């Protein structure tokens, strides 16, 4: 039987020097690797009496041993930490799963006719490398553009040497035919130089060159040649619009994080020579529920220090401040061999890129949440978590929204194995209850909904989720029993302190159950609960606005829908109408002096 880890004795002799600590379980497997400026202070935090996150407590409960490596500096500790994370891949660390090298465009150093091609791996060959690009698809897109604009060969040297007639690439205007002497070395070199300018982000210079060539060809009555340059100019302008050219801003990597229902998304934009080459998205595990600054710090450490062949720019921009930013910048600088700045406060074009990264991160995490395969996997996980015989195929979730009891609205959202089924969403305007009585509101909404379902107006769900604790769940049990609704699993979600998702509690009618905080089942429940909350609050706000507007205008004798519309349009809303005099109100079409007097009197009573 394994002995419990004796933290008191361990901490009593722990050094205060910088270093790396490795937490191991009873089987000797590494659970977590961390770094510290002061090992004693940092490791002691895991064993304090209170204030630990739920996920951190779960980690500490598994610790059977802690191994320490002392280093000369915190920067050295950071580098060692990333090396160990890559080697051990601990379950509680942020681990970058895809650490393969990024692709480049490679221009060979052939004497007369250099080749432009795709390259991934070490840059050992002589020639010029352009990139890195975020994906192979981005390289292919760029090569496609280059072939259209500059007609450079991309065939290998053996194929090039043994051609006796032009290949298909020449026939479709993607190559100038150097293999059979259809272009002289000087003209080909000119095209190569233009391609290099383009890859360096100097497309304006290329555009100017094409314009001069078009004018020269036109003046010499070579109209076909002039038309070809015209087409190239048009193509290049489209490329400029798509690729955000801004050559003065140099080489930059931009990172942003978005989080939704327990899922974290890291988005990167890659800027080289002022041109956005593309973007890349990751969904890292976040087992310790790190906040965004800590998550981004851990991710960037893995990304730049993991030993992969990265092209590190001199500036890295984060959409939010990063924990230990200066330490991380120093470590990346040491690893890259040149100074690297890590900043979050930027202006101008860089601020525009920063905003774009944030928007893309939000879009990506929402797309991930809606992905059918992910939703299906979460349904399977929910089946296992609740011990159901069959996988649920339909979930319903109810939530209540009001402001101090005003304009209470209940929402019902429906998910199937492909995600949100918005055509089946329903809202219920709650009436005839004590203001602010959420229990009565939930009971009324459930009774109305399930009475209709039992009458055949819709499908019963496999799982009914209630956004509430034991009290709300008991009301739901009562309603379903009265309506004789069978074979529906009931589940209540009690909010954690400050609505923190990692501290929520889950209840079945039989009692509380514990679900893995970072599991797929919890992610599904958080997703449907958040959607029910969104749907309820938008319905509540619309009803509240309608009610407040009605109480001030609709009860005035002589003011019907048409006159009300004229008044609100003329003054821009109720607030503007309240600020108007009797005379100004009387100027509205259809409003007499007597009616204006009545309106003014009601609004200023």
Secondary structure, DSSP 8 states (H G I E B T S, - for coil): ------HHHHHHT---S-EEEEEE-TTS-EEEEEEESSHHHHHHGGG-SS---HHHHHHHHH--EEEEEE-SSHHHHHHHHHHHHHHH--TTS---S-----EEEEE---SSS--EEEE-S---SSSEEEEEESSHHHHHHHHHHHHHHH----S-HHHHHT-SS--HHHHTTS---GGGTSS-HHHHHHHHHHHHHHHTT-HHHHHHHHHHHHHHHHHTT-HHHHHHHHHHHHHHHHHHHHHT--GGG-SEEEEEEEEETTEEEEEEEEEETTEEEEEEEE----TT---HHHHHHHHHHHHHHSSS-----SEEEESS--TTHHHHHHHHHHHHTS--EEES---HHHHHHHHHHHHHHHHHHHHHHH-HHHHHHHHHHHHHHHT-SS---EEEEEEEEEETTEEEEEEEEEEETTEE-GGG-EEEE--SS-TT-HHHHHHHHHHHHHHHHHTTSS---SEEEESS-HHHHHHHHHHHHHTT--S-EEEEEE--GGG-GGG-EEEETTEEE---TTSHHHHHHHHHHHHHHHHHHHHHHHHHHHHHHHHHHTTSTT--HHHHHHHHHHHTSHHHHHTS-HHHHHTSTT--HHHHHHHHHHHT-
